[in-house]
């Protein structure tokens, strides 16, 4: 799973994605990477993350193993 968030998100606290990743890692069975985009608000983070998200998807489709922050 590719988790992303802007550090200026005005709708969801940035801590929420960190806690989600920690819970996923603790539970086990997940492969997840988290990226926080400096200066980006909730909607802006979509555009900031697009190159990384596209690369992440392309790498999975190419059969490369997913990075894991756990």
CHARMM-style PDB file with segment names, atoms N, HN, CA, C and O in Angstrom:
ATOM      1  N   UNK     1       0.841  -1.161   0.000  1.00  0.00      PROA
ATOM      2  CA  UNK     1       0.000   0.000   0.000  1.00  0.00      PROA
ATOM      3  C   UNK     1       0.894   1.235   0.000  1.00  0.00      PROA
ATOM      4  O   UNK     1       1.900   1.291   0.708  1.00  0.00      PROA
ATOM      5  N   UNK     2       0.519   2.202  -0.788  1.00  0.00      PROA
ATOM      6  HN  UNK     2      -0.298   2.156  -1.363  1.00  0.00      PROA
ATOM      7  CA  UNK     2       1.236   3.473  -0.846  1.00  0.00      PROA
ATOM      8  C   UNK     2       0.400   4.509  -0.098  1.00  0.00      PROA
ATOM      9  O   UNK     2      -0.660   4.918  -0.573  1.00  0.00      PROA
ATOM     10  N   UNK     3       0.879   4.930   1.069  1.00  0.00      PROA
ATOM     11  HN  UNK     3       1.739   4.598   1.455  1.00  0.00      PROA
ATOM     12  CA  UNK     3       0.205   5.940   1.884  1.00  0.00      PROA
ATOM     13  C   UNK     3       0.889   7.276   1.655  1.00  0.00      PROA
ATOM     14  O   UNK     3       2.116   7.364   1.676  1.00  0.00      PROA
ATOM     15  N   UNK     4       0.106   8.302   1.440  1.00  0.00      PROA
ATOM     16  HN  UNK     4      -0.892   8.231   1.423  1.00  0.00      PROA
ATOM     17  CA  UNK     4       0.703   9.623   1.258  1.00  0.00      PROA
ATOM     18  C   UNK     4      -0.177  10.676   1.910  1.00  0.00      PROA
ATOM     19  O   UNK     4      -1.388  10.509   2.053  1.00  0.00      PROA
ATOM     20  N   UNK     5       0.468  11.761   2.297  1.00  0.00      PROA
ATOM     21  HN  UNK     5       1.452  11.897   2.181  1.00  0.00      PROA
ATOM     22  CA  UNK     5      -0.250  12.847   2.951  1.00  0.00      PROA
ATOM     23  C   UNK     5       0.609  14.100   2.930  1.00  0.00      PROA
ATOM     24  O   UNK     5       1.837  14.027   2.993  1.00  0.00      PROA
ATOM     25  N   UNK     6      -0.043  15.242   2.840  1.00  0.00      PROA
ATOM     26  HN  UNK     6      -1.040  15.301   2.789  1.00  0.00      PROA
ATOM     27  CA  UNK     6       0.647  16.512   2.971  1.00  0.00      PROA
ATOM     28  C   UNK     6       0.825  16.854   4.441  1.00  0.00      PROA
ATOM     29  O   UNK     6      -0.054  16.572   5.255  1.00  0.00      PROA
ATOM     30  N   UNK     7       1.946  17.454   4.784  1.00  0.00      PROA
ATOM     31  HN  UNK     7       2.661  17.683   4.123  1.00  0.00      PROA
ATOM     32  CA  UNK     7       2.171  17.777   6.196  1.00  0.00      PROA
ATOM     33  C   UNK     7       1.354  18.982   6.672  1.00  0.00      PROA
ATOM     34  O   UNK     7       1.345  19.297   7.861  1.00  0.00      PROA
ATOM     35  N   UNK     8       0.679  19.643   5.755  1.00  0.00      PROA
ATOM     36  HN  UNK     8       0.686  19.387   4.789  1.00  0.00      PROA
ATOM     37  CA  UNK     8      -0.195  20.766   6.105  1.00  0.00      PROA
ATOM     38  C   UNK     8      -1.667  20.391   5.910  1.00  0.00      PROA
ATOM     39  O   UNK     8      -2.520  21.268   5.774  1.00  0.00      PROA
ATOM     40  N   UNK     9      -1.959  19.095   5.897  1.00  0.00      PROA
ATOM     41  HN  UNK     9      -1.266  18.383   6.008  1.00  0.00      PROA
ATOM     42  CA  UNK     9      -3.327  18.617   5.693  1.00  0.00      PROA
ATOM     43  C   UNK     9      -4.252  19.247   6.721  1.00  0.00      PROA
ATOM     44  O   UNK     9      -4.048  19.108   7.927  1.00  0.00      PROA
ATOM     45  N   UNK    10      -5.272  19.942   6.231  1.00  0.00      PROA
ATOM     46  HN  UNK    10      -5.438  20.055   5.252  1.00  0.00      PROA
ATOM     47  CA  UNK    10      -6.198  20.636   7.110  1.00  0.00      PROA
ATOM     48  C   UNK    10      -7.424  19.788   7.447  1.00  0.00      PROA
ATOM     49  O   UNK    10      -8.273  20.218   8.228  1.00  0.00      PROA
ATOM     50  N   UNK    11      -7.528  18.584   6.866  1.00  0.00      PROA
ATOM     51  HN  UNK    11      -6.839  18.235   6.232  1.00  0.00      PROA
ATOM     52  CA  UNK    11      -8.687  17.730   7.104  1.00  0.00      PROA
ATOM     53  C   UNK    11      -8.370  16.504   7.950  1.00  0.00      PROA
ATOM     54  O   UNK    11      -9.184  16.082   8.772  1.00  0.00      PROA
ATOM     55  N   UNK    12      -7.194  15.938   7.749  1.00  0.00      PROA
ATOM     56  HN  UNK    12      -6.533  16.281   7.082  1.00  0.00      PROA
ATOM     57  CA  UNK    12      -6.791  14.735   8.482  1.00  0.00      PROA
ATOM     58  C   UNK    12      -5.426  15.004   9.110  1.00  0.00      PROA
ATOM     59  O   UNK    12      -4.478  15.334   8.398  1.00  0.00      PROA
ATOM     60  N   UNK    13      -5.313  14.870  10.419  1.00  0.00      PROA
ATOM     61  HN  UNK    13      -6.083  14.603  10.997  1.00  0.00      PROA
ATOM     62  CA  UNK    13      -4.005  15.109  11.046  1.00  0.00      PROA
ATOM     63  C   UNK    13      -2.929  14.194  10.455  1.00  0.00      PROA
ATOM     64  O   UNK    13      -3.162  13.007  10.227  1.00  0.00      PROA
ATOM     65  N   UNK    14      -1.768  14.760  10.216  1.00  0.00      PROA
ATOM     66  HN  UNK    14      -1.579  15.724  10.401  1.00  0.00      PROA
ATOM     67  CA  UNK    14      -0.684  13.984   9.608  1.00  0.00      PROA
ATOM     68  C   UNK    14      -0.300  12.798  10.494  1.00  0.00      PROA
ATOM     69  O   UNK    14       0.210  11.791  10.003  1.00  0.00      PROA
ATOM     70  N   UNK    15      -0.539  12.918  11.763  1.00  0.00      PROA
ATOM     71  HN  UNK    15      -0.953  13.736  12.162  1.00  0.00      PROA
ATOM     72  CA  UNK    15      -0.269  11.812  12.683  1.00  0.00      PROA
ATOM     73  C   UNK    15      -1.131  10.590  12.346  1.00  0.00      PROA
ATOM     74  O   UNK    15      -0.740   9.459  12.632  1.00  0.00      PROA
ATOM     75  N   UNK    16      -2.292  10.812  11.745  1.00  0.00      PROA
ATOM     76  HN  UNK    16      -2.610  11.732  11.513  1.00  0.00      PROA
ATOM     77  CA  UNK    16      -3.201   9.701  11.426  1.00  0.00      PROA
ATOM     78  C   UNK    16      -2.556   8.691  10.483  1.00  0.00      PROA
ATOM     79  O   UNK    16      -2.677   7.486  10.702  1.00  0.00      PROA
ATOM     80  N   UNK    17      -1.874   9.157   9.441  1.00  0.00      PROA
ATOM     81  HN  UNK    17      -1.776  10.136   9.263  1.00  0.00      PROA
ATOM     82  CA  UNK    17      -1.246   8.207   8.514  1.00  0.00      PROA
ATOM     83  C   UNK    17      -0.058   7.505   9.169  1.00  0.00      PROA
ATOM     84  O   UNK    17       0.236   6.352   8.853  1.00  0.00      PROA
ATOM     85  N   UNK    18       0.619   8.195  10.075  1.00  0.00      PROA
ATOM     86  HN  UNK    18       0.380   9.131  10.332  1.00  0.00      PROA
ATOM     87  CA  UNK    18       1.716   7.559  10.811  1.00  0.00      PROA
ATOM     88  C   UNK    18       1.171   6.451  11.714  1.00  0.00      PROA
ATOM     89  O   UNK    18       1.729   5.355  11.772  1.00  0.00      PROA
ATOM     90  N   UNK    19       0.078   6.747  12.414  1.00  0.00      PROA
ATOM     91  HN  UNK    19      -0.375   7.637  12.366  1.00  0.00      PROA
ATOM     92  CA  UNK    19      -0.524   5.741  13.291  1.00  0.00      PROA
ATOM     93  C   UNK    19      -1.083   4.568  12.490  1.00  0.00      PROA
ATOM     94  O   UNK    19      -0.994   3.420  12.927  1.00  0.00      PROA
ATOM     95  N   UNK    20      -1.660   4.850  11.317  1.00  0.00      PROA
ATOM     96  HN  UNK    20      -1.732   5.782  10.962  1.00  0.00      PROA
ATOM     97  CA  UNK    20      -2.157   3.780  10.460  1.00  0.00      PROA
ATOM     98  C   UNK    20      -1.018   2.858  10.048  1.00  0.00      PROA
ATOM     99  O   UNK    20      -1.145   1.636  10.125  1.00  0.00      PROA
ATOM    100  N   UNK    21       0.088   3.438   9.613  1.00  0.00      PROA
ATOM    101  HN  UNK    21       0.190   4.431   9.551  1.00  0.00      PROA
ATOM    102  CA  UNK    21       1.237   2.617   9.221  1.00  0.00      PROA
ATOM    103  C   UNK    21       1.735   1.792  10.402  1.00  0.00      PROA
ATOM    104  O   UNK    21       2.018   0.604  10.248  1.00  0.00      PROA
ATOM    105  N   UNK    22       1.843   2.398  11.565  1.00  0.00      PROA
ATOM    106  HN  UNK    22       1.612   3.363  11.690  1.00  0.00      PROA
ATOM    107  CA  UNK    22       2.304   1.663  12.749  1.00  0.00      PROA
ATOM    108  C   UNK    22       1.374   0.500  13.072  1.00  0.00      PROA
ATOM    109  O   UNK    22       1.828  -0.593  13.409  1.00  0.00      PROA
ATOM    110  N   UNK    23       0.066   0.744  12.967  1.00  0.00      PROA
ATOM    111  HN  UNK    23      -0.303   1.632  12.694  1.00  0.00      PROA
ATOM    112  CA  UNK    23      -0.899  -0.318  13.253  1.00  0.00      PROA
ATOM    113  C   UNK    23      -0.783  -1.437  12.220  1.00  0.00      PROA
ATOM    114  O   UNK    23      -0.845  -2.616  12.568  1.00  0.00      PROA
ATOM    115  N   UNK    24      -0.617  -1.070  10.960  1.00  0.00      PROA
ATOM    116  HN  UNK    24      -0.568  -0.112  10.676  1.00  0.00      PROA
ATOM    117  CA  UNK    24      -0.466  -2.081   9.919  1.00  0.00      PROA
ATOM    118  C   UNK    24       0.781  -2.929  10.164  1.00  0.00      PROA
ATOM    119  O   UNK    24       0.747  -4.151  10.015  1.00  0.00      PROA
ATOM    120  N   UNK    25       1.870  -2.281  10.537  1.00  0.00      PROA
ATOM    121  HN  UNK    25       1.898  -1.288  10.657  1.00  0.00      PROA
ATOM    122  CA  UNK    25       3.120  -2.997  10.789  1.00  0.00      PROA
ATOM    123  C   UNK    25       2.986  -3.924  12.000  1.00  0.00      PROA
ATOM    124  O   UNK    25       3.465  -5.058  11.985  1.00  0.00      PROA
ATOM    125  N   UNK    26       2.335  -3.427  13.033  1.00  0.00      PROA
ATOM    126  HN  UNK    26       1.946  -2.506  13.045  1.00  0.00      PROA
ATOM    127  CA  UNK    26       2.154  -4.221  14.252  1.00  0.00      PROA
ATOM    128  C   UNK    26       1.258  -5.430  13.987  1.00  0.00      PROA
ATOM    129  O   UNK    26       1.508  -6.521  14.499  1.00  0.00      PROA
ATOM    130  N   UNK    27       0.218  -5.228  13.186  1.00  0.00      PROA
ATOM    131  HN  UNK    27       0.015  -4.342  12.770  1.00  0.00      PROA
ATOM    132  CA  UNK    27      -0.709  -6.307  12.859  1.00  0.00      PROA
ATOM    133  C   UNK    27      -0.031  -7.364  12.007  1.00  0.00      PROA
ATOM    134  O   UNK    27      -0.271  -8.559  12.179  1.00  0.00      PROA
ATOM    135  N   UNK    28       0.816  -6.922  11.090  1.00  0.00      PROA
ATOM    136  HN  UNK    28       1.011  -5.951  10.951  1.00  0.00      PROA
ATOM    137  CA  UNK    28       1.520  -7.840  10.202  1.00  0.00      PROA
ATOM    138  C   UNK    28       0.687  -8.179   8.979  1.00  0.00      PROA
ATOM    139  O   UNK    28      -0.526  -7.967   8.954  1.00  0.00      PROA
ATOM    140  N   UNK    29       1.351  -8.704   7.978  1.00  0.00      PROA
ATOM    141  HN  UNK    29       2.336  -8.876   7.999  1.00  0.00      PROA
ATOM    142  CA  UNK    29       0.679  -9.107   6.757  1.00  0.00      PROA
ATOM    143  C   UNK    29       0.506  -7.986   5.747  1.00  0.00      PROA
ATOM    144  O   UNK    29      -0.105  -8.187   4.697  1.00  0.00      PROA
ATOM    145  N   UNK    30       1.033  -6.817   6.051  1.00  0.00      PROA
ATOM    146  HN  UNK    30       1.529  -6.654   6.904  1.00  0.00      PROA
ATOM    147  CA  UNK    30       0.913  -5.672   5.159  1.00  0.00      PROA
ATOM    148  C   UNK    30       2.280  -5.288   4.612  1.00  0.00      PROA
ATOM    149  O   UNK    30       3.294  -5.396   5.301  1.00  0.00      PROA
ATOM    150  N   UNK    31       2.289  -4.849   3.395  1.00  0.00      PROA
ATOM    151  HN  UNK    31       1.466  -4.761   2.835  1.00  0.00      PROA
ATOM    152  CA  UNK    31       3.458  -4.208   2.808  1.00  0.00      PROA
ATOM    153  C   UNK    31       3.023  -2.782   2.527  1.00  0.00      PROA
ATOM    154  O   UNK    31       2.136  -2.547   1.706  1.00  0.00      PROA
ATOM    155  N   UNK    32       3.648  -1.830   3.209  1.00  0.00      PROA
ATOM    156  HN  UNK    32       4.368  -2.021   3.876  1.00  0.00      PROA
ATOM    157  CA  UNK    32       3.196  -0.444   3.101  1.00  0.00      PROA
ATOM    158  C   UNK    32       4.376   0.506   3.140  1.00  0.00      PROA
ATOM    159  O   UNK    32       5.376   0.266   3.817  1.00  0.00      PROA
ATOM    160  N   UNK    33       4.233   1.579   2.405  1.00  0.00      PROA
ATOM    161  HN  UNK    33       3.421   1.774   1.855  1.00  0.00      PROA
ATOM    162  CA  UNK    33       5.212   2.653   2.412  1.00  0.00      PROA
ATOM    163  C   UNK    33       4.434   3.953   2.621  1.00  0.00      PROA
ATOM    164  O   UNK    33       3.334   4.117   2.095  1.00  0.00      PROA
ATOM    165  N   UNK    34       5.005   4.862   3.382  1.00  0.00      PROA
ATOM    166  HN  UNK    34       5.899   4.729   3.810  1.00  0.00      PROA
ATOM    167  CA  UNK    34       4.347   6.138   3.695  1.00  0.00      PROA
ATOM    168  C   UNK    34       5.257   7.282   3.277  1.00  0.00      PROA
ATOM    169  O   UNK    34       6.458   7.273   3.549  1.00  0.00      PROA
ATOM    170  N   UNK    35       4.668   8.262   2.614  1.00  0.00      PROA
ATOM    171  HN  UNK    35       3.692   8.269   2.393  1.00  0.00      PROA
ATOM    172  CA  UNK    35       5.421   9.444   2.208  1.00  0.00      PROA
ATOM    173  C   UNK    35       4.614  10.683   2.584  1.00  0.00      PROA
ATOM    174  O   UNK    35       3.419  10.776   2.303  1.00  0.00      PROA
ATOM    175  N   UNK    36       5.290  11.626   3.223  1.00  0.00      PROA
ATOM    176  HN  UNK    36       6.260  11.550   3.452  1.00  0.00      PROA
ATOM    177  CA  UNK    36       4.664  12.892   3.624  1.00  0.00      PROA
ATOM    178  C   UNK    36       5.275  13.992   2.768  1.00  0.00      PROA
ATOM    179  O   UNK    36       6.494  14.081   2.621  1.00  0.00      PROA
ATOM    180  N   UNK    37       4.413  14.824   2.209  1.00  0.00      PROA
ATOM    181  HN  UNK    37       3.423  14.753   2.328  1.00  0.00      PROA
ATOM    182  CA  UNK    37       4.844  15.883   1.298  1.00  0.00      PROA
ATOM    183  C   UNK    37       4.837  17.229   2.015  1.00  0.00      PROA
ATOM    184  O   UNK    37       3.776  17.729   2.388  1.00  0.00      PROA
ATOM    185  N   UNK    38       6.018  17.818   2.207  1.00  0.00      PROA
ATOM    186  HN  UNK    38       6.880  17.411   1.904  1.00  0.00      PROA
ATOM    187  CA  UNK    38       6.141  19.086   2.920  1.00  0.00      PROA
ATOM    188  C   UNK    38       5.375  20.216   2.227  1.00  0.00      PROA
ATOM    189  O   UNK    38       5.420  20.369   1.007  1.00  0.00      PROA
ATOM    190  N   UNK    39       4.685  20.985   3.032  1.00  0.00      PROA
ATOM    191  HN  UNK    39       4.649  20.861   4.023  1.00  0.00      PROA
ATOM    192  CA  UNK    39       3.998  22.173   2.546  1.00  0.00      PROA
ATOM    193  C   UNK    39       2.695  21.914   1.815  1.00  0.00      PROA
ATOM    194  O   UNK    39       2.058  22.854   1.339  1.00  0.00      PROA
ATOM    195  N   UNK    40       2.288  20.658   1.719  1.00  0.00      PROA
ATOM    196  HN  UNK    40       2.806  19.895   2.106  1.00  0.00      PROA
ATOM    197  CA  UNK    40       1.091  20.321   0.952  1.00  0.00      PROA
ATOM    198  C   UNK    40      -0.121  20.138   1.859  1.00  0.00      PROA
ATOM    199  O   UNK    40      -0.037  19.523   2.921  1.00  0.00      PROA
ATOM    200  N   UNK    41      -1.245  20.686   1.415  1.00  0.00      PROA
ATOM    201  HN  UNK    41      -1.313  21.187   0.552  1.00  0.00      PROA
ATOM    202  CA  UNK    41      -2.503  20.526   2.124  1.00  0.00      PROA
ATOM    203  C   UNK    41      -3.204  19.267   1.609  1.00  0.00      PROA
ATOM    204  O   UNK    41      -2.632  18.521   0.814  1.00  0.00      PROA
ATOM    205  N   UNK    42      -4.433  19.032   2.056  1.00  0.00      PROA
ATOM    206  HN  UNK    42      -4.897  19.638   2.702  1.00  0.00      PROA
ATOM    207  CA  UNK    42      -5.136  17.783   1.756  1.00  0.00      PROA
ATOM    208  C   UNK    42      -5.225  17.521   0.252  1.00  0.00      PROA
ATOM    209  O   UNK    42      -4.742  16.491  -0.218  1.00  0.00      PROA
ATOM    210  N   UNK    43      -5.822  18.414  -0.495  1.00  0.00      PROA
ATOM    211  HN  UNK    43      -6.215  19.250  -0.114  1.00  0.00      PROA
ATOM    212  CA  UNK    43      -6.010  18.187  -1.938  1.00  0.00      PROA
ATOM    213  C   UNK    43      -4.695  18.349  -2.701  1.00  0.00      PROA
ATOM    214  O   UNK    43      -4.443  17.614  -3.656  1.00  0.00      PROA
ATOM    215  N   UNK    44      -3.862  19.293  -2.294  1.00  0.00      PROA
ATOM    216  HN  UNK    44      -4.066  19.890  -1.518  1.00  0.00      PROA
ATOM    217  CA  UNK    44      -2.593  19.513  -2.982  1.00  0.00      PROA
ATOM    218  C   UNK    44      -1.703  18.273  -2.957  1.00  0.00      PROA
ATOM    219  O   UNK    44      -0.913  18.050  -3.874  1.00  0.00      PROA
ATOM    220  N   UNK    45      -1.836  17.472  -1.905  1.00  0.00      PROA
ATOM    221  HN  UNK    45      -2.478  17.653  -1.160  1.00  0.00      PROA
ATOM    222  CA  UNK    45      -0.969  16.296  -1.786  1.00  0.00      PROA
ATOM    223  C   UNK    45      -1.210  15.301  -2.916  1.00  0.00      PROA
ATOM    224  O   UNK    45      -0.316  14.525  -3.255  1.00  0.00      PROA
ATOM    225  N   UNK    46      -2.410  15.314  -3.505  1.00  0.00      PROA
ATOM    226  HN  UNK    46      -3.136  15.944  -3.230  1.00  0.00      PROA
ATOM    227  CA  UNK    46      -2.684  14.416  -4.633  1.00  0.00      PROA
ATOM    228  C   UNK    46      -1.711  14.710  -5.771  1.00  0.00      PROA
ATOM    229  O   UNK    46      -1.112  13.796  -6.339  1.00  0.00      PROA
ATOM    230  N   UNK    47      -1.561  15.977  -6.096  1.00  0.00      PROA
ATOM    231  HN  UNK    47      -2.048  16.720  -5.635  1.00  0.00      PROA
ATOM    232  CA  UNK    47      -0.680  16.368  -7.208  1.00  0.00      PROA
ATOM    233  C   UNK    47       0.782  16.161  -6.835  1.00  0.00      PROA
ATOM    234  O   UNK    47       1.590  15.776  -7.680  1.00  0.00      PROA
ATOM    235  N   UNK    48       1.124  16.414  -5.581  1.00  0.00      PROA
ATOM    236  HN  UNK    48       0.468  16.727  -4.895  1.00  0.00      PROA
ATOM    237  CA  UNK    48       2.506  16.216  -5.145  1.00  0.00      PROA
ATOM    238  C   UNK    48       2.888  14.738  -5.184  1.00  0.00      PROA
ATOM    239  O   UNK    48       4.024  14.396  -5.510  1.00  0.00      PROA
ATOM    240  N   UNK    49       1.945  13.871  -4.853  1.00  0.00      PROA
ATOM    241  HN  UNK    49       1.021  14.150  -4.588  1.00  0.00      PROA
ATOM    242  CA  UNK    49       2.225  12.438  -4.772  1.00  0.00      PROA
ATOM    243  C   UNK    49       2.139  11.730  -6.113  1.00  0.00      PROA
ATOM    244  O   UNK    49       2.640  10.614  -6.249  1.00  0.00      PROA
ATOM    245  N   UNK    50       1.519  12.351  -7.102  1.00  0.00      PROA
ATOM    246  HN  UNK    50       1.112  13.258  -6.991  1.00  0.00      PROA
ATOM    247  CA  UNK    50       1.260  11.673  -8.377  1.00  0.00      PROA
ATOM    248  C   UNK    50       2.491  11.016  -9.001  1.00  0.00      PROA
ATOM    249  O   UNK    50       2.397   9.862  -9.419  1.00  0.00      PROA
ATOM    250  N   UNK    51       3.639  11.689  -9.084  1.00  0.00      PROA
ATOM    251  HN  UNK    51       3.716  12.627  -8.745  1.00  0.00      PROA
ATOM    252  CA  UNK    51       4.807  11.007  -9.685  1.00  0.00      PROA
ATOM    253  C   UNK    51       5.239   9.774  -8.883  1.00  0.00      PROA
ATOM    254  O   UNK    51       5.573   8.739  -9.460  1.00  0.00      PROA
ATOM    255  N   UNK    52       5.229   9.891  -7.559  1.00  0.00      PROA
ATOM    256  HN  UNK    52       4.957  10.732  -7.090  1.00  0.00      PROA
ATOM    257  CA  UNK    52       5.630   8.757  -6.718  1.00  0.00      PROA
ATOM    258  C   UNK    52       4.605   7.630  -6.785  1.00  0.00      PROA
ATOM    259  O   UNK    52       4.974   6.458  -6.855  1.00  0.00      PROA
ATOM    260  N   UNK    53       3.328   7.977  -6.764  1.00  0.00      PROA
ATOM    261  HN  UNK    53       3.028   8.929  -6.708  1.00  0.00      PROA
ATOM    262  CA  UNK    53       2.275   6.962  -6.839  1.00  0.00      PROA
ATOM    263  C   UNK    53       2.316   6.244  -8.186  1.00  0.00      PROA
ATOM    264  O   UNK    53       2.183   5.021  -8.242  1.00  0.00      PROA
ATOM    265  N   UNK    54       2.497   6.986  -9.256  1.00  0.00      PROA
ATOM    266  HN  UNK    54       2.605   7.979  -9.211  1.00  0.00      PROA
ATOM    267  CA  UNK    54       2.587   6.366 -10.590  1.00  0.00      PROA
ATOM    268  C   UNK    54       3.783   5.437 -10.683  1.00  0.00      PROA
ATOM    269  O   UNK    54       3.682   4.338 -11.227  1.00  0.00      PROA
ATOM    270  N   UNK    55       4.919   5.878 -10.151  1.00  0.00      PROA
ATOM    271  HN  UNK    55       5.001   6.771  -9.709  1.00  0.00      PROA
ATOM    272  CA  UNK    55       6.124   5.035 -10.157  1.00  0.00      PROA
ATOM    273  C   UNK    55       5.880   3.766  -9.329  1.00  0.00      PROA
ATOM    274  O   UNK    55       6.277   2.673  -9.734  1.00  0.00      PROA
ATOM    275  N   UNK    56       5.224   3.914  -8.166  1.00  0.00      PROA
ATOM    276  HN  UNK    56       4.901   4.801  -7.837  1.00  0.00      PROA
ATOM    277  CA  UNK    56       4.942   2.779  -7.294  1.00  0.00      PROA
ATOM    278  C   UNK    56       4.081   1.760  -8.046  1.00  0.00      PROA
ATOM    279  O   UNK    56       4.361   0.562  -8.009  1.00  0.00      PROA
ATOM    280  N   UNK    57       3.036   2.236  -8.727  1.00  0.00      PROA
ATOM    281  HN  UNK    57       2.809   3.210  -8.757  1.00  0.00      PROA
ATOM    282  CA  UNK    57       2.155   1.349  -9.486  1.00  0.00      PROA
ATOM    283  C   UNK    57       2.919   0.681 -10.631  1.00  0.00      PROA
ATOM    284  O   UNK    57       2.809  -0.529 -10.826  1.00  0.00      PROA
ATOM    285  N   UNK    58       3.685   1.459 -11.380  1.00  0.00      PROA
ATOM    286  HN  UNK    58       3.774   2.442 -11.221  1.00  0.00      PROA
ATOM    287  CA  UNK    58       4.457   0.903 -12.498  1.00  0.00      PROA
ATOM    288  C   UNK    58       5.399  -0.199 -12.034  1.00  0.00      PROA
ATOM    289  O   UNK    58       5.539  -1.225 -12.700  1.00  0.00      PROA
ATOM    290  N   UNK    59       6.044   0.014 -10.892  1.00  0.00      PROA
ATOM    291  HN  UNK    59       5.930   0.847 -10.351  1.00  0.00      PROA
ATOM    292  CA  UNK    59       6.979  -0.984 -10.365  1.00  0.00      PROA
ATOM    293  C   UNK    59       6.257  -2.269  -9.958  1.00  0.00      PROA
ATOM    294  O   UNK    59       6.786  -3.362 -10.156  1.00  0.00      PROA
ATOM    295  N   UNK    60       5.054  -2.148  -9.394  1.00  0.00      PROA
ATOM    296  HN  UNK    60       4.624  -1.260  -9.233  1.00  0.00      PROA
ATOM    297  CA  UNK    60       4.288  -3.348  -9.034  1.00  0.00      PROA
ATOM    298  C   UNK    60       3.866  -4.096 -10.294  1.00  0.00      PROA
ATOM    299  O   UNK    60       3.961  -5.322 -10.353  1.00  0.00      PROA
ATOM    300  N   UNK    61       3.402  -3.362 -11.301  1.00  0.00      PROA
ATOM    301  HN  UNK    61       3.325  -2.366 -11.254  1.00  0.00      PROA
ATOM    302  CA  UNK    61       2.986  -3.999 -12.554  1.00  0.00      PROA
ATOM    303  C   UNK    61       4.157  -4.664 -13.267  1.00  0.00      PROA
ATOM    304  O   UNK    61       3.976  -5.627 -14.012  1.00  0.00      PROA
ATOM    305  N   UNK    62       5.365  -4.139 -13.032  1.00  0.00      PROA
ATOM    306  HN  UNK    62       5.512  -3.357 -12.427  1.00  0.00      PROA
ATOM    307  CA  UNK    62       6.569  -4.719 -13.631  1.00  0.00      PROA
ATOM    308  C   UNK    62       7.085  -5.914 -12.826  1.00  0.00      PROA
ATOM    309  O   UNK    62       8.077  -6.538 -13.201  1.00  0.00      PROA
ATOM    310  N   UNK    63       6.409  -6.228 -11.722  1.00  0.00      PROA
ATOM    311  HN  UNK    63       5.602  -5.721 -11.417  1.00  0.00      PROA
ATOM    312  CA  UNK    63       6.797  -7.383 -10.925  1.00  0.00      PROA
ATOM    313  C   UNK    63       7.862  -7.122  -9.877  1.00  0.00      PROA
ATOM    314  O   UNK    63       8.335  -8.058  -9.232  1.00  0.00      PROA
ATOM    315  N   UNK    64       8.249  -5.866  -9.697  1.00  0.00      PROA
ATOM    316  HN  UNK    64       7.865  -5.106 -10.221  1.00  0.00      PROA
ATOM    317  CA  UNK    64       9.249  -5.559  -8.681  1.00  0.00      PROA
ATOM    318  C   UNK    64       8.594  -5.569  -7.293  1.00  0.00      PROA
ATOM    319  O   UNK    64       7.442  -5.162  -7.149  1.00  0.00      PROA
ATOM    320  N   UNK    65       9.319  -6.028  -6.286  1.00  0.00      PROA
ATOM    321  HN  UNK    65      10.256  -6.359  -6.404  1.00  0.00      PROA
ATOM    322  CA  UNK    65       8.737  -6.084  -4.947  1.00  0.00      PROA
ATOM    323  C   UNK    65       8.475  -4.672  -4.402  1.00  0.00      PROA
ATOM    324  O   UNK    65       9.223  -3.729  -4.661  1.00  0.00      PROA
ATOM    325  N   UNK    66       7.407  -4.575  -3.656  1.00  0.00      PROA
ATOM    326  HN  UNK    66       6.800  -5.342  -3.446  1.00  0.00      PROA
ATOM    327  CA  UNK    66       7.026  -3.272  -3.070  1.00  0.00      PROA
ATOM    328  C   UNK    66       7.970  -2.924  -1.920  1.00  0.00      PROA
ATOM    329  O   UNK    66       8.369  -3.798  -1.151  1.00  0.00      PROA
ATOM    330  N   UNK    67       8.324  -1.647  -1.808  1.00  0.00      PROA
ATOM    331  HN  UNK    67       8.001  -0.936  -2.433  1.00  0.00      PROA
ATOM    332  CA  UNK    67       9.092  -1.209  -0.638  1.00  0.00      PROA
ATOM    333  C   UNK    67       8.227  -1.361   0.599  1.00  0.00      PROA
ATOM    334  O   UNK    67       7.000  -1.396   0.508  1.00  0.00      PROA
ATOM    335  N   UNK    68       8.861  -1.449   1.739  1.00  0.00      PROA
ATOM    336  HN  UNK    68       9.858  -1.420   1.813  1.00  0.00      PROA
ATOM    337  CA  UNK    68       8.108  -1.679   2.968  1.00  0.00      PROA
ATOM    338  C   UNK    68       8.711  -0.856   4.097  1.00  0.00      PROA
ATOM    339  O   UNK    68       9.884  -1.017   4.432  1.00  0.00      PROA
ATOM    340  N   UNK    69       7.906   0.024   4.682  1.00  0.00      PROA
ATOM    341  HN  UNK    69       6.952   0.154   4.410  1.00  0.00      PROA
ATOM    342  CA  UNK    69       8.364   0.828   5.822  1.00  0.00      PROA
ATOM    343  C   UNK    69       8.151   0.129   7.152  1.00  0.00      PROA
ATOM    344  O   UNK    69       8.432   0.704   8.204  1.00  0.00      PROA
ATOM    345  N   UNK    70       7.655  -1.110   7.123  1.00  0.00      PROA
ATOM    346  HN  UNK    70       7.427  -1.577   6.269  1.00  0.00      PROA
ATOM    347  CA  UNK    70       7.436  -1.835   8.385  1.00  0.00      PROA
ATOM    348  C   UNK    70       8.743  -2.450   8.871  1.00  0.00      PROA
ATOM    349  OT1 UNK    70       8.768  -3.100   9.916  1.00  0.00      PROA
TER     350      UNK     70
END
